């Protein structure tokens, strides 16, 4: 009985997205990725052995660093009630333990994952706030979001304008930007004004001479891996690098365009092999989280064709059904949820309520959103993709029959559902080259009074 009930629940979750492909292996990869994407966070309503009151309880968030970019936006789209439950669980953790967790298990005490990142939950709350979801006390949320920004590396950030490891400077600057969204939601104009210059401190993380992050320690990566994250002020980031051409050249170097092929490590690589690989300062093939946003950075410099090439190769060559079917440690569904979004021709810019558009890997896809609406992604000119084969490029997009010149949807537009018609071709076109994804110094939201 329990097994049958569990199977029925998973059938419903996996059935939330249908993709059209004649290839059974590709269908299996997608279904497996969607399954991996929804295993965590682990929620157990009213079952906390620690908290003094009934309510939402999340007993395994390991870790926020793995899930905040792609898994939580997928959870919000497909199971929004669980996203709200998780948000309230995070606030309870903050209430009981004094901080919003980077990672959390069924235990209390210090968060041993805090070196991975800072202020990561803030992106989740900013997205939920922009969607205007019900069931969250935003005044209560603002208190904990604000307090969390001042803990650990947050003190260095406030006193010195930056914090080391330097990636935390980017985390905290973006955390202030995301918290501004919530402050605007509750009508606290003073906090919005106070947070704007703090959010602008992202620039302190970079070396103007190289356009890369300053020398520092880095968690499971290097400064190249961390230098191309999707910040709220990408226009400023690209200007710091020297403009569009210089920024694209840096990305091309990172992804190895024009460079000789590298030798892939064996099944059990030696320490020397691994050191040689890290010394290349190249994209790691999506085997970890730090640079999973970087293929999409091209779009902010008007080069969606480069995004299409890189994403096509990752989707078609890094995920499979046999040995090595995952490019790295999936952690809590981080890599799998990246695959789900990327193969659908969509990518969430976490915390900014933006979804970038790209060539889908499926002729047709149907996404049954958790709010009862449906988003369909249909293509024309589609050619079934193969590993090692050519990429396809977006020539035009229509949303509900209306031409869409910009290469993104807002979070609200995605959650409204509807019909996307994506025209594809074998060569890059002009679509997406002039309309850049949003870039802002301060959150473009109305302050409620």
Secondary structure, 3 states (H helix, E strand, C coil): CHHHHHHHHHHHHHCCEEECCCCHHHHHHHHHHHHHHCCCCEECCCCCCCCCCCCCCEEEECCHHHHCCCHHHHHHHHCHHHHHHHHHHHHHHHHHHCCCCCCECCCCCCCCCCCCCCCCHHHHHHHHHHCCCCCCCHHHHHHHHHHHCCCCHHHHHHHHCCCCCCHHHHHHHHHHHHHHHHHHHCCCHHHHHHHHHHHHHHHHHECCCCCCECCCCCCCCCHHHHCCCCCCCHHHHHHHCCCHHHHHHHHHHHHCCCCCCCCCCCCCCCHHHHHHHHHCCCCCCCCCCCCCCHHHHHHHHCCHHHHHHHHHHHHHHCCCCCCCCCCCCCCCCHHHHHHHHHHCCEEEECCCCEEEECCCCCCEEEEECCCCCEEEEEEECCCCCCCCCCCCEEEEEEECCEECCCCEEEHHHHHHCEEEEEEEECCCCCCCCCCCCCCCCCCCCCCCC
